[in-house]
């Protein structure tokens, strides 16, 4: 009898979560040697993914110094229009991107499972914007959503790992609770605040960034030549981004000789 009662209680909890749209999922996110906390806030028509703590250095990167002007990241998913609104700060430039919602082709791996936060999760994998990802989702929370831009699976994604030999990206949910935040209002205010900004598609952003990168490199060369310096090399790269938008600066970096 005790086992039956426990089973009924567990099933009732899962059904409640499946029907309740006002949930907040707390995630810890690792971007290489930095970690920070994010909240995935579900609403009726809008999902908000927001950074709620500044990045912290790990024991492997003790020299990291936080930027005093650091702006915590935020992303919105419009479930009605099936769009994702996000921003990118790269090399001093700011880009606004309007991407397609859950634009991922998933391969389900039904025989691979893992428990996350007490939920039995199934594994899926996908290549998205230049990186290969493995995720663990649970159909015990019957909401097709997940952290950041992830979603489109038959259940909630609770864990994400990027498959890479060079970099480490990981997201894992550590708690769930109900909330009273108005994500639709937050999204409306976000659009009003940035109404004069140009939101680009992902493909437009990639082209625009690489054009900006060419101008950035020419500017560096002009500055060095104007100062009359020579006989040295300059190496720079762009790290800690989940997507690949420029192979030449995000892989081995760019080496300039003067």
C-alpha positions as CSV (number, residue, x, y, z in Angstrom):
1,X,0.0,0.0,0.0
2,X,2.8,2.4,0.9
3,X,4.4,1.8,-2.6
4,X,1.1,2.5,-4.3
5,X,0.6,5.8,-2.4
6,X,4.2,6.9,-3.2
7,X,3.6,6.1,-6.9
8,X,0.3,8.0,-7.0
9,X,1.9,11.0,-5.3
10,X,4.8,11.0,-7.8
11,X,2.5,10.8,-10.8
12,X,0.3,13.6,-9.4
13,X,3.4,15.8,-9.1
14,X,4.4,15.2,-12.7
15,X,0.9,15.9,-14.0
16,X,0.9,19.2,-12.0
17,X,4.2,20.3,-13.6
18,X,3.0,19.3,-17.1
19,X,-0.1,21.5,-16.8
20,X,1.6,24.4,-14.9
21,X,3.1,27.0,-17.2
22,X,4.3,29.3,-14.5
23,X,7.5,27.5,-13.6
24,X,11.1,28.7,-13.2
25,X,14.0,26.4,-13.8
26,X,17.3,27.3,-12.1
27,X,20.4,26.4,-14.1
28,X,24.2,26.5,-13.5
29,X,26.0,27.3,-16.8
30,X,29.7,26.6,-17.5
31,X,31.4,28.5,-20.3
32,X,34.9,27.2,-20.3
33,X,36.5,28.4,-17.1
34,X,33.6,30.6,-16.1
35,X,30.3,29.7,-14.3
36,X,27.2,31.6,-13.7
37,X,23.5,31.1,-12.8
38,X,20.6,31.4,-15.2
39,X,16.9,31.2,-14.8
40,X,14.5,29.7,-17.4
41,X,11.2,31.4,-16.7
42,X,8.2,30.0,-18.5
43,X,5.2,32.0,-19.4
44,X,2.0,31.4,-21.4
45,X,3.4,32.8,-24.7
46,X,6.9,34.0,-23.8
47,X,9.9,32.2,-22.2
48,X,12.7,34.2,-20.7
49,X,16.3,33.0,-20.2
50,X,18.2,35.4,-18.1
51,X,21.6,35.5,-16.3
52,X,21.0,36.1,-12.6
53,X,24.6,36.2,-11.4
54,X,27.9,37.6,-12.8
55,X,30.3,35.0,-14.1
56,X,32.6,33.5,-11.5
57,X,36.1,32.2,-12.1
58,X,36.9,28.6,-11.6
59,X,39.9,27.2,-9.8
60,X,41.5,26.6,-13.2
61,X,41.4,30.3,-14.1
62,X,42.4,32.2,-11.0
63,X,43.5,35.2,-13.1
64,X,40.0,36.1,-14.3
65,X,39.0,39.7,-13.5
66,X,35.3,40.5,-13.8
67,X,34.4,43.4,-16.2
68,X,33.0,46.3,-14.2
69,X,30.7,47.1,-17.1
70,X,29.5,43.5,-17.5
71,X,25.9,43.3,-18.7
72,X,24.1,40.1,-17.7
73,X,22.6,38.2,-20.7
74,X,19.0,37.8,-21.5
75,X,17.1,36.0,-24.2
76,X,13.4,35.7,-25.1
77,X,11.5,33.0,-26.9
78,X,8.2,34.1,-28.4
79,X,6.2,30.9,-28.6
80,X,3.4,32.5,-30.7
81,X,5.6,33.8,-33.5
82,X,8.2,31.0,-33.0
83,X,11.1,33.5,-32.7
84,X,14.1,33.9,-30.4
85,X,15.5,37.3,-29.6
86,X,19.1,37.6,-28.3
87,X,22.1,39.9,-28.2
88,X,25.8,39.5,-28.7
89,X,28.7,41.7,-27.4
90,X,31.8,40.8,-29.4
91,X,35.0,42.9,-29.7
92,X,33.3,46.0,-28.5
93,X,30.4,45.7,-31.0
94,X,26.8,44.9,-30.2
95,X,24.5,42.7,-32.3
96,X,20.8,41.9,-32.1
97,X,19.6,38.6,-33.5
98,X,16.1,37.3,-34.3
99,X,16.4,33.6,-34.8
100,X,13.9,30.8,-35.5
101,X,12.5,29.0,-32.4
102,X,13.9,25.5,-31.7
103,X,15.6,25.4,-35.0
104,X,17.3,22.1,-34.3
105,X,17.3,18.6,-35.9
106,X,17.3,16.1,-33.0
107,X,18.5,12.5,-33.0
108,X,16.8,10.7,-30.2
109,X,18.9,8.0,-28.3
110,X,16.1,6.2,-26.5
111,X,18.4,3.6,-25.0
112,X,20.6,6.1,-23.2
113,X,19.3,7.6,-20.0
114,X,20.5,9.6,-17.0
115,X,18.9,11.0,-13.9
116,X,18.9,14.8,-13.5
117,X,17.3,16.4,-10.4
118,X,15.5,13.1,-9.7
119,X,13.9,12.9,-13.1
120,X,14.5,10.1,-15.5
121,X,15.9,11.7,-18.6
122,X,16.5,10.5,-22.2
123,X,19.3,11.5,-24.4
124,X,19.2,13.4,-27.7
125,X,21.9,15.1,-29.8
126,X,22.0,17.8,-32.5
127,X,24.4,20.0,-34.3
128,X,23.3,23.6,-34.0
129,X,25.1,26.7,-35.3
130,X,28.4,25.0,-35.6
131,X,28.6,22.9,-32.4
132,X,27.5,19.4,-31.5
133,X,25.3,19.1,-28.4
134,X,24.1,16.3,-26.2
135,X,21.1,17.0,-24.1
136,X,19.0,15.1,-21.5
137,X,15.3,15.7,-21.4
138,X,12.4,14.3,-19.4
139,X,8.9,13.5,-20.5
140,X,7.9,13.6,-16.8
141,X,7.8,17.3,-17.3
142,X,5.7,17.4,-20.5
143,X,6.8,20.9,-21.7
144,X,8.8,21.1,-24.9
145,X,11.3,23.7,-23.9
146,X,14.8,24.0,-22.4
147,X,17.6,26.4,-21.5
148,X,18.9,29.1,-23.8
149,X,17.7,28.4,-27.4
150,X,17.2,24.7,-26.8
151,X,13.8,23.0,-27.1
152,X,11.7,21.0,-29.6
153,X,11.9,17.7,-27.8
154,X,9.0,15.7,-26.2
155,X,9.8,17.0,-22.7
156,X,11.8,19.5,-20.8
157,X,15.6,19.7,-21.3
158,X,17.4,19.6,-17.9
159,X,21.0,19.2,-19.0
160,X,23.1,20.2,-22.0
161,X,26.7,19.4,-22.8
162,X,28.6,20.6,-25.9
163,X,30.9,18.0,-27.5
164,X,34.2,19.7,-28.0
165,X,37.9,18.9,-27.5
166,X,38.9,22.5,-27.1
167,X,36.1,24.1,-25.0
168,X,33.7,23.2,-22.3
169,X,30.0,24.3,-22.3
170,X,27.5,22.8,-19.9
171,X,24.1,23.7,-18.5
172,X,22.3,21.7,-15.8
173,X,19.1,22.4,-13.9
174,X,19.5,22.3,-10.1
175,X,16.1,23.3,-8.9
176,X,12.5,24.1,-10.1
177,X,9.8,26.2,-8.5
178,X,6.7,28.2,-9.3
179,X,6.9,31.9,-10.0
180,X,4.7,35.0,-10.5
181,X,6.8,36.9,-13.0
182,X,5.2,38.4,-16.1
183,X,7.4,37.2,-19.0
184,X,5.1,38.9,-21.6
185,X,5.5,42.3,-19.8
186,X,9.3,41.7,-19.6
187,X,9.4,41.0,-23.3
188,X,7.3,44.0,-24.2
189,X,9.6,46.2,-22.2
190,X,12.7,44.7,-23.9
191,X,11.3,45.4,-27.3
192,X,10.4,49.0,-26.4
193,X,13.9,49.5,-25.0
194,X,15.5,48.3,-28.2
195,X,12.9,49.5,-30.7
196,X,15.6,51.5,-32.6
197,X,17.9,48.5,-32.9
198,X,18.1,46.3,-36.0
199,X,17.4,42.7,-35.3
200,X,19.1,40.4,-37.9
201,X,18.5,36.9,-38.8
202,X,21.2,34.4,-37.9
203,X,22.6,34.3,-41.4
204,X,22.6,38.1,-41.6
205,X,24.4,38.3,-38.3
206,X,27.1,35.9,-39.4
207,X,27.8,38.0,-42.6
208,X,27.6,41.2,-40.7
209,X,30.0,40.1,-37.9
210,X,32.6,38.8,-40.4
211,X,32.5,42.1,-42.3
212,X,32.9,43.9,-38.9
213,X,35.9,41.6,-38.1
214,X,37.6,42.5,-41.4
215,X,37.2,46.2,-40.5
216,X,38.4,45.5,-37.0
217,X,41.6,43.9,-38.2
218,X,42.2,46.7,-40.7
219,X,41.8,49.2,-37.9
220,X,44.3,47.4,-35.7
221,X,46.8,47.4,-38.6
222,X,46.3,51.1,-39.2
223,X,46.8,52.0,-35.6
224,X,50.1,50.0,-35.4
225,X,51.3,51.5,-38.7
226,X,50.5,55.0,-37.5
227,X,52.6,54.5,-34.4
228,X,55.5,53.1,-36.4
229,X,55.8,49.9,-34.5
230,X,57.0,46.7,-36.1
231,X,58.8,43.4,-35.4
232,X,56.1,41.8,-33.2
233,X,53.0,39.5,-33.6
234,X,49.5,40.0,-32.2
235,X,47.2,37.1,-31.5
236,X,43.5,37.4,-30.6
237,X,40.5,35.2,-30.5
238,X,36.8,35.2,-29.5
239,X,35.9,32.7,-26.8
240,X,33.0,31.8,-24.5
241,X,30.3,31.8,-27.2
242,X,28.0,28.8,-27.6
243,X,27.6,29.3,-31.4
244,X,30.2,29.4,-34.1
245,X,29.7,32.6,-36.2
246,X,33.3,33.0,-37.4
247,X,35.6,30.0,-37.7
248,X,38.8,32.0,-38.2
249,X,38.5,33.9,-34.9
250,X,36.8,31.3,-32.8
251,X,39.0,28.3,-33.5
252,X,42.8,28.9,-33.5
253,X,42.3,32.7,-33.4
254,X,43.9,35.2,-35.7
255,X,47.7,36.0,-35.8
256,X,48.8,39.4,-37.1
257,X,52.4,40.1,-37.9
258,X,53.9,43.6,-37.8
